[in-house]
Amino acid sequence: MPAPRTARRWPTVLLRALAGLAGLAFLLVCIPAALLQFGQLPDAAPSIGGVLDALSAPDDGSLLLTTITLIGWAVWLWLAVPVLLEAMAVLVRRSSPKIPGFATPQRIAGFLLGSILLASPAAAAAAAPAAAATTASAPHHTTGTDTPTASTSTPRAEGWPTYRATADDIALWDVAEKLFGEGGGPRWKDIAALNPELDPKADLQAGTVLNVPTDARIPSQDQATTSTSKADKADDADHAVTVKPGDSLSTIADDELDDPAAWPKIYNLNRATIDDPNLIYPGQHLKLPTTATPPAEKTPRPEDKAPDHTEDKPTPDSASPAPTHTPQTNHPATPAPSASTPRTHQPDAPQTDDQPADHDSQILTPSTAIALAGAGILAASTIGIIATRRKLQQRRRRPGRRIPLPQARAATTEQTLRTVQNPTGVELLDTALRTLAANLATDDRDLPEIEAAVLRPTGIVLHLAEAAPACAPFTADQPTLWRCPADTPALLRDDQLADTDPPYPGLVSIGWDDDGGLVLIDLEAIGILHITGDPDRCRAVLRALAIELATSALVPHLEVTAVGTAAEELETAVPERVARIQHLGQALTSLSAHDADQRRALQTAGAPSLRAARLMATADGAWTPRILLCGDDTEADDEDLAALIEALSERPRTSSAVITTIDGVMPTTPAGWTLTTEDADTPVTLPGPGIPITLQTLSDTDYADILTILTTAGSDTDTPAPAWTQPTPSPTADPDTTEPAPRDDESSASEPPVSQPPSGPTLSDILGEPDAGTEEPADATTPAPPAAPPAQAKLTHATASTAPRITIHAQADEAPEPSPLPPAPTAPGPTIRVLGPVDIQHAAGRVDTNRQKTCTELAAYLILNPGVDHNAVDQALWPDRRVTKSTRAPLISRLRSWLGDSTDGTPHFPRVTDDAKHRYTLGPHVTSDWTQFQELYRAGMHDTGEDADLALRQALALVRDRPFAATDPRRYTWAEPWIQEMTSAIVDTAHELATRRLAAHDPRSALWAATKGLNAAEEDELLHRDVFLAHHAAGDMEALRLAAARLEALNEELDVDMDTETASLLRTLLPRAAAPSRA
């Protein structure tokens, strides 16, 4: 066993003690000696008259010196008195009293005395390291139910006050804050020095007895001792339990052993049948420890059972998270989707005290995060297309409905993709390459052939096939090695690159190098990429390449053809880019036609190569890449393979490429690259640049999850709104009979999809000449606004979109708030705002500026997900890595200090809660703008009249921007469902209020409401129609034209057509150009 940690750090402790002794000597001896030697005091106490005379007479310097001396003695007493008090407290072994106004000197005195006193145990430990090592017993490995004893194996320092750690003492930092008050966290080092047998970085177990400094304020722990639970005595198994829907190992342990933290004992007894403690199934039989109460004999638990602190106990092997719920076999609140409709996830409303929920079902293993850790561009591309699709889903969504979202493991995979994505790297790569293309075109030079590009946080490195002089923004380290730093000022602006297409649309990430750089290859330059080796790994590599090509953010469009079963079902998830054929011969016909067409285009343009043609302004759209994917089961004969190799080997190369895993495609031909992969631990060397890489792969489950995510985001269906949108039940109503009747616009999840509107006209079509034979309407009065019933909302999850955005803000004279809103009531505690940029208002404490972002995210997560345990917190904030208490505990402590206490002294972030199923819950005085929005929504949406309209106005006044705006795209990955739900609710509220105000002939209020909604969801065309109606009702035709132009620009950004309903409305509202007169 290694020597104790104190044997290595005692010199530091002794040096600190010497520094403390020197500080005390300076304070108690040097300062008074200097004041006596150099100071000047009056011989006798001066009278008031003497003082006035001295102040009015010319000063010879003595008055100033006397004043300085008196101030010096006062400061010395202010510092010295606490030292004496702390010293006396040490002698009598009691905590010193806290004197108002002396907090700072008492803290200094405690530090100085503690530094001296701590040298004693450190020196003792250093003097006898061998003895400590000899007497120490083997480490005690605790499980989730082990309770450490009060004794310790390493010799402890005697004579110090002791403190027994409780379940909420996650780390020494927590103990220090509890014993020394706010700001006392750094004193954990003093506690660590007094307990040399402890590893300060390890999780602190409940019941551990700690030596603490004498100035610690130790709370009463008379009730701190815990009795041995049933689970602690269990050893064998003599009966079993059958898993029911909704069960988890935690709930079974709670029901059968009276201790939810005893789930590891059940898991250990059933390892033969449980592969993953997070996944058990209904009908599964599990053994139970002998002391578990048989189901027939089980007695009810007392109502005053102690709170559960499962989150503070480690899991087996310190690796497995707490078990999750079993999959639910049915969900009465959500209609089952049809076979043709992707399954959707309906998030629950934030939990209330009368609706406890076990959030263990949200706990997810990090295996997916580990598998996707290097998939930066793949993840960013996938998230980008999902964001655009969800914008379009929001446009199609009917008022009072919600868009579908993935659930279960697919939802976890989406969160992981958001965590590992690298949107900044994608943007840098795209901008740098297009800047290079623009500069080369200006210099009348061709694009160089790229063998590989390596993307790192510090910048981009290009590996060229042939030496060439560098061009901005790149510089040449070597003739074939160009580099572009991430902070280069040579990048052109977006407006300067508006007419420059991506010069290398065949770039795709293949893996990452030894330094973690993401390596990309140019498929157009390679021609044929042949992947051989282990069949499963070959298939995993092909799937990763297929997903990235189908969603690539580096090119506006490319065509992917999958042959046979290669990248199965990808054509269903991304039909706009992927097609499927069954035989290679069919693909050859299409590929040959594509190749011949591009060669004719090259000849017509007079371009010697594809790279030269891409810099020309002619033949736009003629160079769209076509990629062929061939799996190992592709049907092909020798003639087809030979024709394929010949077509892709011919020079100049066209924008065609093949990725294949067929055995024996290129055993003898030099065309293309061959990559052989046998296992994940063996690097693969790229043939051209010679870079050893780890290949990027997608497992079967991850690939299936991504397909589910893409398919769900492309669905035309919408789903019912959540329960929170319904009116608040009457207090006298039976809660079991208050289910609202279905609305006319509500249908089951299995109803036919909402039809996609046909392609609409452009604004110029609308404002153009009338068709022959048509007559101009007699007048263009505003059509009666539709009688919209109160919108019905649904609580779903939400996401900050990364798709292009056009912000639509009404001008001050265009949509002023009709009348001042009454002042909102002052919140009794902190308010966490998420309807815009996330922040915390009215916090009672303080926090370091560099810690605010993470603390704010934790606060937002807890206010929206009350009652979660530490596993759910870890999964939300750190989904891509395993987290220990040493990471989590300081964050929780900082947030607790920042939120502070209420006026009655109750912490806004309690350490424990009264409900055993609610672990981390913010105090009752902490609120959020979303909670306020929900209350106002219910008050206004289901009623009519001035009060109802006022409630809707107050709800919209809370909206500052898109929900969770301006957040790091790799943070708040858990918030995507909330963002979508909030967006839907805001749009419904804005549309409802705008419709009501138009009906009341109040266009300014209608315009204000619609503009508020557009600030949160500028893509919603329904709100644009409300804006058009409001401008027309106000008689402002110029503003109407500008609003129509803004919608057209937005549609161009989203690459969609205007809805036919919108086009029809504009034809009615806008005067059209008069038809030319006939002679």
C-alpha positions, 0 to 999 in steps of 0.5 A: 500500500502506498504511503499516506498522502500527507507524507508527500505534502507535509512540507507545504503544510509546515511552510504554511504554518511558518507563514501563519506564525510570521503573520501573527508575529507581524500583527501582534508584535511588529505593528504595535512596536512600529506605532509606539516607535514612530507614532505620536499620541497626545500627552493627555486626553484633549478637550473639545475646545482643544480639538477645535483650536487644533483644527483651526490653527496652522498645522505643523504636521503633528496633527496629521501624525497624531490622526494617523497614529490613532487610526493605526491603533484602531485598525490594530485593535480591530485585527488583534481582538479576533486573534485573541478570541480565536486563540481562546476558543482553541484553548477551550475547544469551542467555536468562537462567537461571531462579532458583527463588523469583525467577520473579515478579521475573524476569518483572517485570524482563523486562517493564521491560527489554523495554519499553525495548528494544522502543522501538528497532525501533518508533522505527526503523519510525516514522522511515521509514514511507515507506521501509518502504512503498516496499521492501515487496513485494506481499502473499504469498497462501499456499495450504494447501500454501504454505510461507512463506520465511524472508525478509520483505518489510518491513524487519526489526529487526536483532540480535534472536533469531529463531524459526521458527514451526512448524505447531502455532503457530496464533497469536502467543499460541501462540508466546508461551506456547511461548517464555515458558512457562505464562502467557506468552501476553500477551507476544504483544504484544512479539513483534508489536512486533518484527515490524511487518510481521505482522498480529497478527490473521492466521493465522500460517503455518508457517515464518515467521521471527519476531524475539523478545525476548532473554529468550525461551527458544527451543527447538532448531530444527535439524530445523525446516527443511522440504523442498519436498514433491511438491505444492509443485512441482506445476503441470500435470495429466497424469493423473487418479484416479477417486473411490472411496467414502469418498474426500475431496480430503484422502485423495486428496492424501495417497495421490497427492501424499504430502501431504494438505494439497495438496488445494487443488491438486487442487481448483483443477485441477478447479473445472469439475467440483467446485462444493463441495470438501466434496462429491465423488462415487464414480466422479468423475474428477479431474485430478492435478498432474504430479508425482503418482505414477500409481496403478500406480507408487505406492510405499508411504509410509514408516511414519515419515512426519512427522505431518500438520498439515493443520488448521494450514493455510488453505483456499482463499479462507479460506472453504471448510472442508477437504473432507469424505468422499464419501457411503458407498455401503454400510455393512456394519455398519448394515443398510440401512433400508427405503423406509418407514423414515427413514434413521438415523444410527448414531454410531461409538464413540469412536475408539481407537488401533487404530481410526483414523478420518478425521473430515473427514466431520463437517466441514460448511459453515456455509451452513445456519447462515447461512440459519437465523440468524434462525429463533429461534422456528422453531428453538426450536419444532422442537427442542422437539417433537423433544425430546418425541418422543425422550422418547417414543421412549426409552419405546418403545425395547426394551432393548438397542436404540437410537432412530433419529437423523438423519444426514448433512446433516439431522444438520447442520441439527439442530445448526444449529437448536440453535445459533440457537434462542432458547428464552429468548425464547420463554419470555419471550414466552409468560410475558409474554403470559399474564401480560398476559391474566391481569391484563386478566381481573382488570381485566375488560378485553379483549385489545388487537389486536396488529399485530406483536410484536418480540422482542429480547434486551432485551425485547418491544415490542407494536405495537397496532392501536388505542390502549389503556392499558397493563397489566402487565407492559407499559408504554406508550411511546406509546398504541399501543406497549407495552414489556416489559423482559426483566428485569421483575419483573412476570411471574407465576409458572408456578403463577399462570398454570396456568389461563391459556391463550396469548392469541394462538395465531396469533402466528408469526414473519415476519422480523426488523427492521433492528436484528435484532429478531424480528418476529411477526404475529398471523394471527388479527387479519390474517385473510388473509396474501397473499405475492406476488413471486418464486415461489421466495421466496414458497414459501420464506416459506410453508414457514418459516411452515408449519414454525413453525405445525406445531411452535409452542411458543406454543400447545398445539394448532392445526390446519393444513390444507395445500391442494394441494402447499403445504408438501409432506409436512408432514402426514407429519412432523407429523400431529397438527397438519397435514392435507392436501386437494387442492382449496380447495373442500374446505377451504372446507366445513371452514373454514365449519363451523369459523367457524359453530361459533365464532360460535355459541360467541361468542354463547353465551358473550356475548363481543363478540369472540374476544379477549374470549372468550379471557379467559373461563373458559367454552368451553375448547378452543372457540377452537383456531385453524385455519390454511389454507395455499394454494400457488401451484398450489392449485386454486381458482375465483373463487367459492371465492376470493370465499367465502374472502375473505368468511368471513375478512373478517367481524367479529367475527373468528374463530380462522381464517386463510389464508396464500396465495401464489396469484397474484391472490387479493386484487388489489382486496379490502382484506382482510388483508395483502399482502407482496411479495418479489422478492429477499433484499436488499429489505426488505418493509414490514408494512402495519399497523405499517409496520415494514421487515423481512427475511422469514424463509425456508426453502430447499428443502434446509433444509425437506427436512432439517427434515422428515427430522428430524421424521419420524425423531424420530416413528418407531416403529422402533428400531435395533441397539446399537453395537459397543462394547456387545459383549463385549471380544474374546478376545486370542487370537480372530481379530478378523475372526471375533468378530462376535457372533451376533444376539440373539433380540430383535435384528432388522434395520432393515427389520423392522416398526415397534414397535407403539404401545401403545394408550391406557392407563387413568389411575391412578384407573381402576386403583385404582377399583372392579372391574368387575362379574363380576370377582373380586379376586385371591386374593393380590397377590404379586409376579409373577416378574420377567421373565428378561431376557437381558443387554441389548445396547447401541448407541452413538448420539449424544445430546441434552439435552432441553428438554421438561418434566421431573419429577425422580424421586429416591428418598428416603434411607430409600427406596432407600439404596445397599445396601452401600458400593462399593469406592473407585474407583481414582484417575485418573492425570490429569484426568477429564472428566465428562459423565454429569451436569453437564459438568465437569473434575476433577483438572486440573493447571493453572489457567484463568480462571473466565470461560473455563471453560465454553468450555474444558470444552466443548472438552475434552468434545468432544475426549475423545469425538471423538479425532483430529479436525482444526480444521475439526471443532472449528470446526463443533462449537463454532461451527457458526453462523459461520466461525472463524479461528485467532485465535479457536480458538488462545487456546481451545486454549492455555487448555485445554492450560494448564488440563489441565497436565502428567502426572507425567512432564512430558508435556502432557495436551493434546499439541501434535501426535500421532504418528498423521498422521490424529489431529490434536487428541487428549488425552493417554493419562492423560485419561479420562472418566466415559463411558469408565469407564461403557463399561468397567464396562458390558462387564464386567457386562452380559455376565456374571453373578455378584457381580462382574458386578453390582458392575460394573453398580453401579459404572457407575450410581454414575458417573451424576449426572444426565441426560447433559450436564445443566444446559448452555446449550441453544445450547451442546453442539449437537454432543452430541445423539447422545451424549446419546441413546446415553448415556441408552439405555445408562444405562437398559439398565444400570439395568433389567438390575441392577434385574431381577437384584436383584429375582430375588435378593430384594434390593428395596433394591438394585433400587430404587437401580438403577432410581432411578439410571436415572430420574435420567437418563431420568425418562420411561422407563416400563420403569424405573418398572415396576422401581420398582413391583416393588421397592416391592412386594417391600419391602412398602411400598405407600404408596411404591408409590402415590406412585411411581404418582402420579409416573408419572401426573404425568409422563405428563400433562406429556408428554401421553401415556397409561400403557402397558397393560403398566404399567397391568396391573402396577399392577392386580396390585400395588395393592389395589383399592377393594372393591366396594359390598355389595349389599342 
